[in-house]
Amino acid sequence: MVTVYAAPGTGHDSWHDLWNRLTSNVGLGFLNWPTNVEDSDLIWLHSTTAFLRDEQWRAEFNASFFHRNSGQHPSDLVADVASIIGLTEDDKETRELVAQRAELFLRKTIVGRKISVQIENGGVVTLPPSGASGISAQEIPAPFDTAPAANSIVNISAILPPTFKDGIVKSEMKMVEPEGWAIISDIDDTIKITDTLSMKQLLIHTFSEDPRPTPGFPDFYQQLDQVLNQPAWFYLSASPYNLYPFLLSFLRKHYPFGQPILRDMSWMSVAGLIASVSNGTEEYKTMEMRKIIGQWLPNRKYVCIGDSTQTDPESYATMYKAFPGTIKAIWIRIVTGVNRDEEKTKNSTDRFEQAFDGVPKEVWKTFNDVSELESLTEQLKL
């Protein structure tokens, strides 16, 4: 993951937490003083994908740590969002929703927290202390007492103090065999309406309304899931991980079960959100895909689906060349009607011809409506 250090929030660090934050922010994380989970921590245990390597199940386990009450003063961020999207003072219902979403961005991360995770019908794995962005992440062997079935979903849960305020913190792990198909899908402007080319529309879709799927995509992804016999799904987004609960709920409601992979960022401003979905996205996405394709599931066949707003064409083309014969199809949704000036360049023939230079024309396709892909889906089986 790409790490961008979290800015200070309004939560309260203990002296251990403060020491860990300071040492991490100056590149001296090895001097951290690991600390146990506290009763009032807020913890997210991320869903993950288990894969076989040397006949052993492994997975990258991820947990995020926040001070629970550190995002309860969102007035400045709410004011910024309201000003940009034209939200009136008397629209109290929408302002309340904006405040709830703003809290996700304003929670203060905790550095140096350590946690162990219990695997259903298996053993316990211990994660490393959380880093500068409040995330603990590591690929670890997943011990099982009973071998799980392929494509099954195994529950995982954090081991917490009995007085922990949230009670049980749990997630899921999908068991994926080495061979078959895998889908790498972007989220924003591909399967979710976000309009990232417009700051105003981006903020509206993120803060002031319920997330909406791109028309036709839920049915198409269900069809793709059936035709390709339950492929491994990865939802790779440049959105900051602050949005993890928001996007996870959206994905579980509309799309096949898969692992969301979000950017290891903790921003606390409107400018930070804009930066996370626009700056350095190609580097971030290719790094994550090298891990998925090159390390986790190198023997699977891949379909990569994205859109024209950011760097999906360039990222997918780079991966096609890096792993010859592995990526069988690249499909790019053309986004229009958001920012005419930007779209002239991003949707131009020259842009796609340059991005996909060296990629056979039968591999990649741009499309306006997802229905254009239905015939191509059946051809993947041939």
N, C-alpha and C positions, 0 to 999 in steps of 0.2 A: 504493500500500500504506500501511497505518497503521503508523507506526514507534513502537516502544517501546524505549527504550535498553536495551542489554544490561548486566546487572550484571557486575562483575568476576568472573573465574573463577580457576582455579589455573594457567593457562598462563603463558608468559613472553613479554611484549611486548618487542621491541627498543625502543630509544629513539625510533625513528621511529614504531613502532606506538603507543607510549605517548603521544607528542605528538598523533598523529591521533585517538586515543581521547579524550583530554582536550579537544581543540578541538571535536570533534564533540559531545561531551556538554554543552558550554556554548553550542551554537549557532553555533560559529565554524568549521564544516566547510570553508569556503573557504580556511582556513589550513592544511588538511591537506597533508602531504608525501607524494604518491603513491609507493608502493613496489612493486617487482616481486615476483612469486610466489617464495617460498622453497621449497627442496627438501622441507622437513618440513611444509609447509602441508597442511591437509585441505580439499579443494575439492569442492563439489557444483555441477554445471552442470545447471540445471533444463530440463525439456522445455518447448517453447513452440509457439505457433501462428503461422504466417505467413499474412498477409492482403494483398490487393491494395488499394493506394491510389494514384490517379493513374497506373495502369498499372505500378506498381512494387511488388515484394514487400517487405513490412516485417514485423518481429516485435519483441516485447519480449523481450530476452535477459536472463536472470537467472543470477547465480552467487553462491554463498555461500562464505565463507572462515572457517576455524577453525584454532586451534592444535591440532595433531593429538593431543597427549598431555595436553590440558587437562581431559579428562573422566574421568580414571582413578582418581579418589578419590570414588566415589559413596556412601560408607558412610552419610553423614547422610541423603541423599535415600532410599536404600534403607531405612534405619531408619524414616523417616517413612511411606513407602508400606507397609512391612511392618506397622507398628503400626495403620494405618487399615484395611487389608484382612484383618488377623488372620493374617498369615503366621508360621508357627512357625519356631523356630531350626533344627529338623532337616530342614526342607524346602529342602535345599541346591540342588536343581535349579531350583526356582522362584526362589529368591533370586539365583541366577546370571543368570536371564533378566531379573529386575528390574534387576540391576546393569548389564546390557548396554543395556537401554532407558534407564536413568538417565543413562548416558554421553552419550546424544543431547542431554540437557538441560543437561549440565554443561560441554560444550565451550565454550571461550572464543572469542568472535568476534574477527576481525581487521578493523580499520578502516584504510581507505586503500590496500588492495590493488588493483592493476590487472591486467587480463588481456585477451588477445585470443582470438577464437574463429574457428576454421576451419570453413567451410561446405562440405559435400560438393558437388563439382562447381561450386564457386563461390569467392568471395574470402574475405577476412578482415575481421571487424568487431572494433572495440576498445571495450570497455565502460568506463564511468567508474569511478573508484576506489570501493571498497566504503564504504558509509556507516556510521552509528553502530551499526546492527544487524548489520553484517558482510555485508550484501547489496549487490551491484552490479546495478542494473537500469536498462535504458533501451530505449526503442523506437528501432530502428535500421533503415535500409534493408538488405535482405539481397541482396548481389550474387551472381549466378549466371553461370557460363560456359555452362551448358546449362539451358534452361528446364525446371523440374520439372513433372511431370504433376500434375493436380488430385488431391487426396486422397492423394498419395504422402507417404511419411515420409522426410525427409532427415536424415542424420547430421550432427551438429555436435560439434566436439571442441575442448577448450582447448589453446592453444599453451603448452607448459610446458618448463622446463629439462630437458635430457636426463637429468639425475640425479634428477628428481622421483620420490619414493618410490612413488607410486601408478601410475606409468607413464602410461597414457592415461586422461584424464577426458573422457567423452563423454556425449551425450544425443541427443534427437531433436526434429525440428521438423516439424509436420504442415502441409502445404500446403492451404489452405482458400480456395476461390473465394468471390466476394462473395455469391452467391445460394444458396438452399437452406434447409435447416433447421439449427438449433443447439439443443443441450440444455445447460441450466445446472442442475447437480445438486449438492445438498449431499452431504456424506459422512457425518458422525457422526449416527447414529440415523435416517438415511435409507437409505443403502445399506450401512452398516456398523453392527453392534451396538456401541454405546458406552455407552448409559444415562447421558447427561450429567446427568440430574436427580438422580443419586445419586453423591456423591463416592466412596464405596467402590466402586461398580460401575464408575465411570469409570476409577479407578485400576487395577482388576483388568483391564479390557479393554485398557488402554493399556500396562501394565507387566508383567503376569504371565501373559498367554495370547496365543496367536496370534490375529490379527484374523479375525473371522467376518463374512461378508456377511449382510445381512438376508434371511431366507428368500424365495425367489422372484425377488429383484431381478436376479441375474446373467442368468437366462433372459429376464426381461422386457426388460432393457436390450439384450440381443442382438436380441430381436424388434424393439424400437424402432429399433435401428441399421439393420435390414434394411428395415423398413416406410418409414422416412424417408430411405432411400438414402444411408446413411453421413453423418449429420449431423456438424457440428462439436461435439465434446464438451468441456465445461468442468466440472471438479469443484471447486467453490468451497466452501472450508471455513474456519471460524474457528479451526481448530487451528493452533498455532504452527509455523513452518517448521522447527523442530528435528525434527519428525516426518516431514520430507519423504521420506527413504529408506524409512521404515516404511510410509507410506501409498502411496508410488509402487509398491512391490512388491505391496501388496494390490490396488491398482487394476489393475495389469497382469495379475494372475492371474485376476481375476474379471470385469472390465468392459471395454467397448470402449475403444480407445485415445483418450485425451484429455489435456488439460492440467490438472494439479492446480494450483490457486491457493490458497496457504496464507497465513496472517496473518504479516506482517513483524514477528515478535516473537521474542525469545530469552530465555525465562524459565529460571530455575535453581531452581525450587522447586515444591512441590505447589500452593501457593496461586496461583502464577503460571499454572500449567496450568489451574486452575479459572477464573481470571479471563479467560484468553484465549478460552475457549469460552462465556463468559457475559456479559462486559461489552463494550459498544460494538459488538455484532455487526451490528446493523442499519446503522449508519453505515459499517462496513467493507464489508459485502456490497453495499450500494447503490453505494458508490464504485467497487468492482471491476466491477459490472455496467454502470455508466455507461460504463466504458472498453470493455468487450466489445461492448455493444449500440450505444453511441453513436459509438465511434471505430473499432473493429476490423471489425465485421461489421454495419453498420447496415441492410443490405438483406436479411438473413436473417430467417426466421420462428423464433420461440423457444418452447420448452417449458421451464418452470421446475419443478423437482421438489425438495421439501424435506420438513420434518417439523414437528411442533407443539412441540418442546421449547424452541426459542429464538425467533428473530424471522424465520423464513423467510416466514410469511404476510405480515407487514408489509413486509418488504423487497421481495418479489415484487409486491405490490400497488402499492407506490411506483413500481416500474419500469414496471408496466403503464400507469400514468397518465403517466409521464414520456415514454414512447415509444408513443403511441397506434397500435393496429393491429399492433404488432410481436410482442407476446407472445400466442400463440394458446391456451395452456393453462397452468394452474397447478395442480399436484397436491401435496397435503400429507398425509403419512402421520401418522396419529394414534398417538402412542406411549403405551402403557399398561403398568401393572404394574411401574413403577419407583419412583414417588413419588406416592402417592395424593393428598396435599394439593396438590402443585404441579399435578397433572394436572386437578384440578377446575377450575382457572382456565384453564390452557393449552389444554384440550380442550373448553372450553365453547362453546356456540353463540354466545353474546354476543361472545366473543373473535373468532371468525371473521367474524361479521357486521360487527363494527366494523372489523376489519383490511381486509376486502374491500369496504367501503363505496365505491360508485362503480365497482366491477368487476362486469361482467355475471355473473350466476349460472352461465351456461353455460360460462364461461371457467375458473372455479375449482372444485375438488372436493377434499373430504377423504376419506380412505380408511383402512381398517384393514388390509386385505390387498391386495397388489399385483395380485392377479388381478382386482380390481375395475376396473383400468385397461385391460384387454386390448381391450375393445370400443371404448374411446375412442381407442386408438391407430389403429385402422383409419379412424376418422372424421376424423383429422387430414389424411388424404390428399384428402378431398373438397373 
